[in-house]
Amino acid sequence: MYARHLTFRSTPDNRPEIEAFAGEVYAFFQTLDGFVSVVFGVSEDETEYGSFSLWDTREAAENAGRRAGEEIATRHKRVMMTKAEVKYFEAFSPAQLNRRD
């Protein structure tokens, strides 16, 4: 499994629009192959926003980023004060580690 971690900066005034945007992203991700789950977050000062999504494969995670950029994110660039930063991680759980023994 792979995780896609995205962060960007904005302002507290944009939070309602960003929360609505998160709902669109969630609905869109559900339509994509390999989607497992997603959570969204915001810093205490409401200036940094992000998402952490899980995917069956790295290819699915990367495809989600491309597709979301093409179909959704371009409509919301005005609330992003910085370009989104994206990182990919191999995701695992303690239960998976125990199975390797």
Number of C-alpha atoms within 10 A of each C-alpha: 17 22 25 22 20 17 19 18 19 18 15 15 11 14 16 10 11 20 15 10 16 18 12 14 18 16 11 16 22 13 10 15 14 20 21 15 14 18 12 16 14 19 11 9 8 15 17 18 21 20 18 17 21 23 24 16 17 19 12 20 25 18 15 23 16 12 14 16 14 11 11 14 18 10 11 12 13 11 16 19 13 13 10 15 11 15 11 16 13 12 15 11 8 7 8 10 9 8 7 6 5
